[in-house]
């Protein structure tokens, strides 16, 4: 079962000893800053953890799956998220994951 935003806020609050309200405020601010920065075409890197970037997709020809008719697909921009090296090492079992505090 995935960790929802509400679950994440609660877990970070327990782990850091900060109120859930404060964690929610900071997480919301992080989302806003990352979204606005990437929308401008700039990269956001949290070294070792994750990088947020924007990529350009070229215009291309696709096919309507129902009719087989060729359709033109416009050029677009797309978000790109890349895991950092430290994060990858933990996920691959090469390094231990941080120990989390349990809720009391």
N, C-alpha and C positions, 0 to 999 in steps of 0.2 A: 504494500500500500504506500503511495507516495506521501512525502512530507509536505503538507499544505502550508500556505503562508502563515496561517494562524498557528499551526504546530511549530513552525520555524521560529516565530516570534516568541512563543512560550519556551521553547528549548533554549534559545539564546538568552532569554531573561533569567532562566534558572542557572545556566552556565556562567553568566557574568555577574549575577546579583543585581542587575538593573531591572527596573519595572518593565512590564510588558508594554505599557503605554509609551515609555521612552524608546524601547526597541522598535516599536511600530513606527514611531516618528522618524527615527534614524533610517530604518529600512525604506520607508516612503521617500525620504530625502535622497537616499542612494539611487532608488529607481528613477526619480525625477532627473537627477544630475546625469546619470548614465544615458538615459533616453535622450535628453536634450543635447548632450555632447555628441553622441553617435549620429543623431539626426543632422547635425551640422557637418558631419563627415570626418569628425575627429575620433581618434582611437582612445579607449579607456583601458588601462592595464593595471591590474592589481597583481603585482609581481609574484610569481610562483603559484597563483591561484587561478585567475581567469583574465582573458582579454576580450573586450567588446569592440567590434569594428563594423564598418559598413562596406558591403561589396556592391559592385555594379554588375547587373545582369544585362547582357546585350539583347537587342531585339532578335527574334528568331521566328521560324515557322514551326507550328505544331500541327497536330491533327485532332479533329473532333472525334472522340472515341466512338460516338454513336453512328456518325455518318461517314467517317473517314475523310471528310473534307479538310483541306489545308486551311489553317487559320494563322493570322499574323498575331504574334504575341509581342506586346510593346516592351521596350527596355524598362528596367525597374531597378530599384535599390533594395537590398536585402540585408538584414542584420546578420552578423557572424559572431559566434561565441566560440572561443578556443580555450581549452583547459591549459593551465600553467603546468610547468614541469613538476613542482612539488606536489600538486594535486594529483597528477598522473601517477607519480610514484606511490602515493598512498592507495589509490584505486587499484593499481597493479600489484599491491602487496609487497612492494620493495621497501616501504617505510611504514612504520606503525601510524595508525590514525590517532588524532588527539583523544585523550580521555575526557569524556563529558561528565559534568556533574549531574547527578540524578535529582529529580524532584522529590521533595520530602513529604 
